[in-house]
Amino acid sequence: MPERTQTPPDQPTPSATNIPEPLRELLTAMSEALTLPSPASTPEDLSRYEGAVAERMHLVQLAIYDVLGDDATDTRWEAEYLRKVSAKPVRYRTPEQWLADLKRTAAGETGTQDAPDVPA
């Protein structure tokens, strides 16, 4: 296992405060885009979750390509766009929603046929 490198004592330790604000904003938006609620363990919910993760990863990759490309894309615009498209609810059930559906079914109520919208 490789050893961790130490910062020499005469050099400042890198910190998050050294990251320029537009880049920090973009990195935060990327992290938020890739943070999704856990799915229920049903095949349908897992499949929908995997689709949501793949879509979010694709959006983050596009933002990276845009920022690193020659078109001088504004990082703040990329961050705002990622937040906008990531705000759309995902279409799968969380474990809590799945359990609530099971309890309703056991109580004789009808559960939802389609997966509800889950805030991202």
C-alpha positions as CSV (number, residue, x, y, z in Angstrom):
1,M,0.0,0.0,0.0
2,P,1.5,3.4,-1.0
3,E,2.4,5.7,1.8
4,R,0.7,9.0,2.2
5,T,2.9,11.9,1.3
6,Q,3.4,14.6,3.9
7,T,3.4,18.3,3.2
8,P,6.9,19.6,4.0
9,P,6.8,21.8,7.1
10,D,7.8,24.9,5.2
11,Q,4.9,24.7,2.8
12,P,1.3,25.5,3.7
13,T,-1.2,22.6,3.9
14,P,-3.6,22.6,1.1
15,S,-7.2,23.4,2.2
16,A,-10.6,23.9,0.8
17,T,-10.2,27.6,1.3
18,N,-7.6,27.6,-1.5
19,I,-10.2,26.5,-4.1
20,P,-11.6,29.4,-6.1
21,E,-15.2,30.1,-5.4
22,P,-16.6,29.3,-9.0
23,L,-14.8,25.9,-8.9
24,R,-16.0,25.2,-5.3
25,E,-19.5,26.0,-6.5
26,L,-19.2,23.6,-9.4
27,L,-17.7,20.8,-7.3
28,T,-20.5,21.2,-4.7
29,A,-23.1,21.0,-7.5
30,M,-21.4,17.9,-8.8
31,S,-21.5,16.3,-5.4
32,E,-25.1,17.2,-4.9
33,A,-26.0,15.8,-8.3
34,L,-24.4,12.5,-7.5
35,T,-26.0,12.2,-4.1
36,L,-29.3,10.2,-4.4
37,P,-31.6,8.6,-1.9
38,S,-31.1,4.9,-1.5
39,P,-33.6,2.7,-3.4
40,A,-35.8,0.0,-2.1
41,S,-34.4,-3.5,-2.8
42,T,-37.0,-4.4,-5.5
43,P,-35.7,-5.1,-9.0
44,E,-37.9,-2.2,-10.4
45,D,-36.7,0.3,-7.8
46,L,-33.0,-0.8,-8.2
47,S,-33.3,-0.5,-12.0
48,R,-34.8,3.0,-11.8
49,Y,-32.1,4.0,-9.3
50,E,-29.3,2.7,-11.6
51,G,-30.9,4.7,-14.5
52,A,-31.0,7.9,-12.3
53,V,-27.3,7.4,-11.3
54,A,-26.2,6.8,-14.9
55,E,-28.1,10.0,-16.0
56,R,-26.5,12.1,-13.2
57,M,-23.0,10.7,-13.9
58,H,-23.5,11.6,-17.6
59,L,-24.5,15.2,-16.7
60,V,-21.5,15.5,-14.4
61,Q,-19.2,14.2,-17.2
62,L,-20.7,16.7,-19.6
63,A,-20.0,19.5,-17.2
64,I,-16.4,18.4,-16.8
65,Y,-15.9,18.2,-20.6
66,D,-17.5,21.7,-21.0
67,V,-15.3,23.2,-18.4
68,L,-12.1,21.5,-19.6
69,G,-13.0,22.2,-23.3
70,D,-12.0,25.1,-25.4
71,D,-15.4,26.7,-25.4
72,A,-14.7,28.7,-22.1
73,T,-17.9,27.5,-20.4
74,D,-18.7,29.5,-17.3
75,T,-18.3,27.2,-14.3
76,R,-21.1,29.1,-12.5
77,W,-23.5,28.3,-15.3
78,E,-22.5,24.7,-15.2
79,A,-23.2,24.6,-11.5
80,E,-26.6,26.2,-11.9
81,Y,-27.5,23.8,-14.7
82,L,-26.5,20.8,-12.7
83,R,-28.6,22.0,-9.7
84,K,-31.6,22.6,-12.0
85,V,-31.6,19.2,-13.6
86,S,-30.8,17.4,-10.4
87,A,-33.7,19.0,-8.6
88,K,-36.1,16.9,-10.6
89,P,-37.5,14.1,-8.4
90,V,-36.3,10.6,-9.1
91,R,-38.8,7.9,-9.9
92,Y,-38.2,5.1,-7.5
93,R,-39.2,4.1,-4.0
94,T,-36.9,4.5,-1.0
95,P,-36.8,1.6,1.6
96,E,-39.2,3.6,3.8
97,Q,-41.7,4.1,1.0
98,W,-41.5,0.4,0.1
99,L,-42.2,-0.5,3.7
100,A,-45.1,1.9,3.9
101,D,-46.5,0.3,0.7
102,L,-46.2,-3.1,2.3
103,K,-48.0,-2.0,5.4
104,R,-50.8,-0.4,3.4
105,T,-51.2,-3.6,1.4
106,A,-51.2,-5.7,4.6
107,A,-53.9,-3.4,6.0
108,G,-56.0,-3.9,2.9
109,E,-55.3,-0.6,1.4
110,T,-54.1,-0.3,-2.2
111,G,-50.5,0.7,-2.7
112,T,-49.1,2.8,-5.5
113,Q,-48.7,1.1,-8.8
114,D,-46.0,3.5,-10.0
115,A,-43.0,4.5,-8.0
116,P,-43.6,7.9,-6.4
117,D,-41.5,10.9,-7.0
118,V,-38.6,11.1,-4.5
119,P,-37.0,14.4,-3.9
120,A,-33.4,14.2,-5.1
